Amino acid sequence: MQSTGTHLAEDRHWVQGLAAGGLTRERTCRDLHAILLRAARFEVAQRRNSHQLGGADLEDIACQAASDALLLIIRKAGEFRGDSKFTTWATRFVGFEVRAKLRQHASRHHGVGLAPEHVDQLVEENSDPYVQAEAKDLAEAIRGVVNDRFSARQRTVFLALMTCERTPAELGPQLGLNANAIYQIAFRARRCLRGQLRAAGFLE
């Protein structure tokens, strides 16, 4: 069993590290985020069946919850009173963030995906029936990757960029995201799409 003295020394390490500057704070935040991410993954996995979450969604929500919990803990570290271990106190914020992210996920992304009619938007008309058939196969493959491999946020952003013909900055208020977040989500989605299409033999 861990002694009270060791417990208190570790608590001081966390609080002082978050209050410090430069590399010390950076290292403390990185170490604490790793702990929070493990806790967030566990919390999300516990709720995956009731929310019908896939693997990509699980990781996306866990990462969001851990990052937001870390920001909250940095602001509230001065309020820590030592009634429990610092890491125990800190991981409680993860539970709150996971529940909030799951509610947001359900309200924003329910039923979002590429429908069969969206495939036609991905296929340009061509007089050569063989070229047309290949384009249709590729479009169906894209639809499969988007619906089966993308996280819900990636599906939402992909569909919005595809159908709305707006810039990320213009889409931001509609999706509740800033332009930089949309760029990052779109970048990860494209990388996933390329990897899956290459594995399926559609890309060299």
GUNULUM-577944 format. One record per residue (C-alpha): residue number from 1; chain; x, y, z. Coordinates in steps of 0.25 Angstrom, whole numbers. Layout:
N
+-----+----+-------+-------+-------+
!   i ! ch !    px !    py !    pz !
+-----+----+-------+-------+-------+
! NUM !  A !     X !     Y !     Z !
...
+-----+----+-------+-------+-------+
This chain:
204
+-----+----+-------+-------+-------+
!   i ! ch !    px !    py !    pz !
+-----+----+-------+-------+-------+
!   1 !  A !     0 !     0 !     0 !
!   2 !  A !     5 !    14 !    -3 !
!   3 !  A !     9 !    22 !     9 !
!   4 !  A !     2 !    36 !    12 !
!   5 !  A !    16 !    43 !    10 !
!   6 !  A !    18 !    37 !    -4 !
!   7 !  A !     3 !    40 !    -7 !
!   8 !  A !     5 !    55 !    -3 !
!   9 !  A !    18 !    56 !   -10 !
!  10 !  A !    12 !    52 !   -23 !
!  11 !  A !     0 !    61 !   -21 !
!  12 !  A !    10 !    73 !   -20 !
!  13 !  A !    17 !    68 !   -32 !
!  14 !  A !     4 !    69 !   -40 !
!  15 !  A !     0 !    82 !   -35 !
!  16 !  A !    13 !    89 !   -36 !
!  17 !  A !    16 !    83 !   -49 !
!  18 !  A !     3 !    89 !   -55 !
!  19 !  A !     6 !   103 !   -48 !
!  20 !  A !    20 !   103 !   -54 !
!  21 !  A !    24 !   108 !   -68 !
!  22 !  A !    32 !   103 !   -80 !
!  23 !  A !    36 !    89 !   -81 !
!  24 !  A !    32 !    85 !   -67 !
!  25 !  A !    17 !    89 !   -69 !
!  26 !  A !    18 !    82 !   -83 !
!  27 !  A !    23 !    69 !   -78 !
!  28 !  A !    13 !    69 !   -66 !
!  29 !  A !     1 !    72 !   -76 !
!  30 !  A !     6 !    61 !   -85 !
!  31 !  A !     7 !    51 !   -74 !
!  32 !  A !    -6 !    55 !   -68 !
!  33 !  A !   -13 !    54 !   -82 !
!  34 !  A !    -8 !    40 !   -83 !
!  35 !  A !   -15 !    36 !   -70 !
!  36 !  A !   -28 !    44 !   -74 !
!  37 !  A !   -28 !    37 !   -88 !
!  38 !  A !   -28 !    23 !   -81 !
!  39 !  A !   -39 !    27 !   -72 !
!  40 !  A !   -47 !    33 !   -84 !
!  41 !  A !   -45 !    21 !   -92 !
!  42 !  A !   -50 !    12 !   -81 !
!  43 !  A !   -62 !    21 !   -78 !
!  44 !  A !   -66 !    21 !   -93 !
!  45 !  A !   -65 !     6 !   -94 !
!  46 !  A !   -74 !     4 !   -82 !
!  47 !  A !   -85 !    12 !   -90 !
!  48 !  A !   -82 !     7 !  -104 !
!  49 !  A !   -94 !    -2 !  -105 !
!  50 !  A !  -105 !     7 !  -100 !
!  51 !  A !  -100 !    18 !  -110 !
!  52 !  A !   -96 !     8 !  -122 !
!  53 !  A !   -82 !    14 !  -124 !
!  54 !  A !   -72 !     8 !  -133 !
!  55 !  A !   -57 !     8 !  -131 !
!  56 !  A !   -54 !    21 !  -138 !
!  57 !  A !   -65 !    28 !  -130 !
!  58 !  A !   -60 !    22 !  -117 !
!  59 !  A !   -46 !    28 !  -119 !
!  60 !  A !   -51 !    41 !  -124 !
!  61 !  A !   -60 !    44 !  -112 !
!  62 !  A !   -49 !    38 !  -102 !
!  63 !  A !   -39 !    48 !  -108 !
!  64 !  A !   -48 !    60 !  -108 !
!  65 !  A !   -52 !    57 !   -93 !
!  66 !  A !   -38 !    55 !   -88 !
!  67 !  A !   -33 !    68 !   -95 !
!  68 !  A !   -45 !    76 !   -90 !
!  69 !  A !   -43 !    70 !   -76 !
!  70 !  A !   -29 !    74 !   -76 !
!  71 !  A !   -32 !    88 !   -79 !
!  72 !  A !   -42 !    88 !   -68 !
!  73 !  A !   -32 !    82 !   -58 !
!  74 !  A !   -22 !    92 !   -61 !
!  75 !  A !   -31 !   103 !   -57 !
!  76 !  A !   -36 !    96 !   -45 !
!  77 !  A !   -23 !    91 !   -40 !
!  78 !  A !   -22 !   102 !   -29 !
!  79 !  A !   -35 !    97 !   -23 !
!  80 !  A !   -30 !    83 !   -20 !
!  81 !  A !   -30 !    80 !    -5 !
!  82 !  A !   -24 !    66 !    -4 !
!  83 !  A !   -37 !    59 !     1 !
!  84 !  A !   -33 !    48 !    -9 !
!  85 !  A !   -21 !    45 !   -18 !
!  86 !  A !   -19 !    56 !   -29 !
!  87 !  A !   -20 !    46 !   -40 !
!  88 !  A !   -33 !    41 !   -34 !
!  89 !  A !   -39 !    55 !   -33 !
!  90 !  A !   -34 !    58 !   -47 !
!  91 !  A !   -41 !    46 !   -54 !
!  92 !  A !   -54 !    50 !   -48 !
!  93 !  A !   -54 !    61 !   -58 !
!  94 !  A !   -53 !    51 !   -69 !
!  95 !  A !   -66 !    44 !   -66 !
!  96 !  A !   -73 !    58 !   -67 !
!  97 !  A !   -67 !    61 !   -80 !
!  98 !  A !   -70 !    47 !   -86 !
!  99 !  A !   -84 !    48 !   -82 !
! 100 !  A !   -85 !    62 !   -88 !
! 101 !  A !   -78 !    58 !  -101 !
! 102 !  A !   -87 !    46 !  -103 !
! 103 !  A !  -100 !    55 !  -102 !
! 104 !  A !   -94 !    64 !  -112 !
! 105 !  A !   -90 !    52 !  -121 !
! 106 !  A !  -105 !    47 !  -120 !
! 107 !  A !  -111 !    61 !  -123 !
! 108 !  A !  -101 !    65 !  -134 !
! 109 !  A !   -98 !    52 !  -142 !
! 110 !  A !  -110 !    43 !  -141 !
! 111 !  A !  -112 !    36 !  -154 !
! 112 !  A !  -102 !    44 !  -161 !
! 113 !  A !   -95 !    36 !  -173 !
! 114 !  A !   -95 !    35 !  -188 !
! 115 !  A !  -108 !    30 !  -194 !
! 116 !  A !  -109 !    23 !  -207 !
! 117 !  A !  -113 !    36 !  -214 !
! 118 !  A !  -100 !    42 !  -210 !
! 119 !  A !   -93 !    32 !  -219 !
! 120 !  A !   -98 !    39 !  -231 !
! 121 !  A !   -92 !    52 !  -227 !
! 122 !  A !   -78 !    45 !  -226 !
! 123 !  A !   -79 !    40 !  -241 !
! 124 !  A !   -78 !    48 !  -253 !
! 125 !  A !   -85 !    44 !  -265 !
! 126 !  A !   -77 !    37 !  -276 !
! 127 !  A !   -81 !    32 !  -289 !
! 128 !  A !   -72 !    20 !  -287 !
! 129 !  A !   -80 !     9 !  -280 !
! 130 !  A !   -67 !     3 !  -274 !
! 131 !  A !   -62 !    16 !  -269 !
! 132 !  A !   -76 !    19 !  -263 !
! 133 !  A !   -76 !     5 !  -256 !
! 134 !  A !   -62 !     7 !  -250 !
! 135 !  A !   -66 !    21 !  -245 !
! 136 !  A !   -79 !    15 !  -239 !
! 137 !  A !   -71 !     4 !  -232 !
! 138 !  A !   -61 !    14 !  -226 !
! 139 !  A !   -72 !    23 !  -221 !
! 140 !  A !   -79 !    11 !  -214 !
! 141 !  A !   -65 !     8 !  -208 !
! 142 !  A !   -64 !    22 !  -203 !
! 143 !  A !   -78 !    21 !  -197 !
! 144 !  A !   -74 !     9 !  -190 !
! 145 !  A !   -62 !    15 !  -184 !
! 146 !  A !   -69 !    27 !  -180 !
! 147 !  A !   -80 !    20 !  -173 !
! 148 !  A !   -72 !     8 !  -167 !
! 149 !  A !   -59 !    14 !  -164 !
! 150 !  A !   -61 !    29 !  -161 !
! 151 !  A !   -64 !    34 !  -147 !
! 152 !  A !   -78 !    42 !  -146 !
! 153 !  A !   -71 !    55 !  -146 !
! 154 !  A !   -63 !    51 !  -159 !
! 155 !  A !   -76 !    47 !  -166 !
! 156 !  A !   -83 !    60 !  -162 !
! 157 !  A !   -71 !    69 !  -167 !
! 158 !  A !   -69 !    60 !  -180 !
! 159 !  A !   -84 !    61 !  -183 !
! 160 !  A !   -85 !    76 !  -180 !
! 161 !  A !   -73 !    79 !  -189 !
! 162 !  A !   -78 !    70 !  -200 !
! 163 !  A !   -92 !    75 !  -201 !
! 164 !  A !   -92 !    89 !  -195 !
! 165 !  A !   -81 !    95 !  -204 !
! 166 !  A !   -77 !   104 !  -193 !
! 167 !  A !   -63 !   107 !  -187 !
! 168 !  A !   -59 !   102 !  -174 !
! 169 !  A !   -60 !   116 !  -168 !
! 170 !  A !   -74 !   117 !  -173 !
! 171 !  A !   -78 !   103 !  -168 !
! 172 !  A !   -72 !   105 !  -154 !
! 173 !  A !   -84 !   111 !  -147 !
! 174 !  A !   -94 !   101 !  -153 !
! 175 !  A !   -85 !    89 !  -148 !
! 176 !  A !   -81 !    96 !  -135 !
! 177 !  A !   -66 !    95 !  -139 !
! 178 !  A !   -56 !   105 !  -142 !
! 179 !  A !   -50 !   105 !  -156 !
! 180 !  A !   -36 !    99 !  -151 !
! 181 !  A !   -44 !    87 !  -145 !
! 182 !  A !   -51 !    85 !  -158 !
! 183 !  A !   -38 !    85 !  -166 !
! 184 !  A !   -32 !    75 !  -156 !
! 185 !  A !   -44 !    66 !  -156 !
! 186 !  A !   -44 !    66 !  -171 !
! 187 !  A !   -29 !    63 !  -172 !
! 188 !  A !   -31 !    51 !  -163 !
! 189 !  A !   -43 !    46 !  -171 !
! 190 !  A !   -36 !    48 !  -184 !
! 191 !  A !   -24 !    40 !  -179 !
! 192 !  A !   -33 !    29 !  -174 !
! 193 !  A !   -40 !    29 !  -188 !
! 194 !  A !   -28 !    28 !  -196 !
! 195 !  A !   -22 !    17 !  -187 !
! 196 !  A !   -35 !     8 !  -188 !
! 197 !  A !   -36 !    11 !  -203 !
! 198 !  A !   -22 !     7 !  -206 !
! 199 !  A !   -24 !    -6 !  -197 !
! 200 !  A !   -36 !    -9 !  -206 !
! 201 !  A !   -28 !    -8 !  -219 !
! 202 !  A !   -35 !     5 !  -224 !
! 203 !  A !   -22 !    14 !  -222 !
! 204 !  A !    -8 !    10 !  -227 !
+-----+----+-------+-------+-------+
